Amino acid sequence: MNSLINFISIAGPLIFAAGIFALKNIPAEMKIGLWIVCALILIFDLYLIIKDKKNKEEKSKREELYNRLYERQELFDRNLPGTVTDALERNPLLKKSFRSGQKHEKEYKFKEAIKTYEKCLHDLSIPEEDKIAFNILIGNCYFFLSKPNEAEKYFKESLNILKKAENKITKLPAKSAAFGNIGNIYHNLGKPDEALEYYQQALEINRKLGYRNRVLPIILTT
């Protein structure tokens, strides 16, 4: 259908110009004026066709990249990067709560898991940086409870804490997880442009880390 419209928009001015040329009772000056109008219309039509084609190509590339990123998105297996979970396992204050919350999650008792994780967030004896993981875990639970706004709030809170972290390099896996999770939220909300923005940030981190089996593998080319 679009091809037919494009053909008509180009052929129309040309046919009209040819018709003007065939007319003998019109002064030459008027013919020239009408030909100029036809030429301008033709140029404008060509501009619109080229612009539309470029827009479609760009949209197609973005959609292709978005789909490829989403196909490789493996964050929501309810697991955090090993470097994050190892830190929780090593801390006696966190180990029990973490394992208890994980048990609730495996039993699909997400509300109970949230309560367990939230206790750690309110515990003043727990280092602020260790709360990054619990914010992500709570966000995951809200995601599975189909509460995207709540989930996004906790994911973004983890990113806020990450900004203040002293050793930002060791926290990169958690940052990637948060970005990817927010991307999934926007994907489910039918907002591919926003989702793509967060997926790409997660991808960039994973490339730096050299990940091949998480979220958005390094083998992905853009």
N, C-alpha and C positions, 0 to 999 in steps of 0.2 A: 504493500500500500504506500509506504513512504517513497519507494523507488518511483512509483507512478506519479506521485505528487511532485517529486523532484524533477521528473522528466517534463511534466506540464509547465512547471515554473520556469524552466529553461527554454523549452520549445515555444511557449506562448509568445514571449517578446520577439523571438526570431521570426515566427510566422507573421506576427503583426508588422514587424519591420519590412518583411518581404511584401506584404500586402500594400503597405504605404508606397513602396518603390514601384509597384505595378500601377498605382493610380496616376493618371495623367492630368487631372484637373486640379491638382494641388500645387501651389507655388513651391519652388525648390527650397526656399528659406524655411517654409513650414515643414517640409519633408525632413530637412536636416534637424530641425528642432525636435520633431517626433522621434527621429532615429536616436538622438541624444538621450531622450527620455527612455526609450527602449533599452539603450545600452546601460543606463544607470540602473534600471529595473533588473536587467540581467546580471549586472555586477553585484547588486544587493542580494539577489537570489543565490548566486554562487557563494557569496560570503556566508549566508545563512546555512547553506548545505554543508560547506566545509566546517563551520563552527559546530553544527549539529553532529557531524561525523566525529570530530575531535572529542566532543563531550561524551559521546557514546563509547569511544575507545577508552577514554580515561575512566569512565564508570565501569566498563568491563574489566579493566585492569585492577581497579580497586576491589570489585566483587570477587575476582579470581584470587587476589591476594588474601582477602578477608576469609573466603571459603577454605583456602589452604591453611591459613592460620588456625581457623576454628577446628578443622579436621584433626589437627595435631594438638589441640588443647586437651591436656590430660590432668588438669589440676583437680577437678572435682571427683577424685577417687577417695576423698576424705583423708588424704595423707598430706603431710607437710614435707618439705625437703629434709633429708636426713640430718643436715647440719643443724637444723632448728630443733627437731625432735630429740636429737642426741643431747643437746643442751638442757632440755627439760628433764630427760632421764637422769642426767648427772646431778641435778639439783634435788636434794632430799625434800626441800619445801614444795617442789613442783611435781615430783615424780608421781606421788599418790593421786593428786588431783588430775594430772594428765591422763594417767591410766584409767581412772574412774570415768572421766569424761569420754575417753575413747571407747570404753565398754558400753556406755549409754549410746554412743553413736552407732556402734555395730548392731545394737538392738533397736535402732531407729527411734530411740527415745531422745530426740533432739532437745526438747524443752529441759529435760533433766540434765543433759550435757551442758546446756547454756548456763544453768544455775551453778553447776560445778566450776565451769571456767570463770564465771563472773566473780566468784568468791576470790579467785586469784587476782583479778583486776583490782579488787577493793582491799587486798592485803598490802598494807604499807611496808611490810618486811620484804616483799618481793621486789627485786630490781626492776626499774621501769622498762629496761630493754627486754626483759624476759616476758613482759606483757604483750610484746609484739605478736608472739605466737598465739596467745590466748585470744587476742582480738581477731586474728585470722580464723581461728577455730570457731569462735562464736559466729563470725560472719558466714562461715560454711554452713553452720547449723541453721541460721536464718534463711540462707539460700534454699536449703532443702525443705524448709517450712513454707516456701513460696512467699517470703517477706523480703523482697529485693531492697527496699529502702533501708530496712534495718541492717541487712547484710552489708550494703554499701557503706553505711555509717561506720561499722566496725573495721572494714577493710581500710577505709580512709584514715581511721584513727591509728591503725598500725603504721600507715605511711607517715603520719605526723610524728609518731614516736621515732621512726627510722631517721627522720631528718635531724633529730637531736642525738642520735647514737654516736658514740665515740669511734667505734671500729665499724665503719660503714661497709667495708669489704666483706666481713663475715656475715653481714646481714643482707647481702644482695639476694640470696636465695629466697628469703622471706619477702623481700621487696618484689621480686619477680612473681611470687605466688599471689601477692595482693593485687598487683596490676592485672594479672591474668584472670583472677576471680572477678574483679570489677568489669573486665571485658566480657565475661560470661553473663553478668547481670544485664549489661546493655544489649547483648545478643538476644537474650530471652525477652527483653522489652521491645525487640524489633527496632533497635537503633544501631545499625551496622557501622555507621561512621564513628560513633563514640566507642563502640566495641573495638574497632580496628585500631583506634588511637592507643588504647590500653594494651591490646595484644602486641602491637609493635614495640611498646616500651618493655614488655616482658621479654619479647624476642631479643631485643638489644642487650638486655642483661644476661640472658642465657648464652648469647654468642660470646660475651666477655668471659663467662664462666666456663664455656666449652661444654655445656650440657648437650647430651645427645638422647637422653631418655626421659626428659621432663618437658612439660608444657609446650614449647615451641623449639624443636631441635635445631641445632646449628646447621644441619644439612639443608635447611630451607633456604631457598634463594628468592630474593625479591626483585 
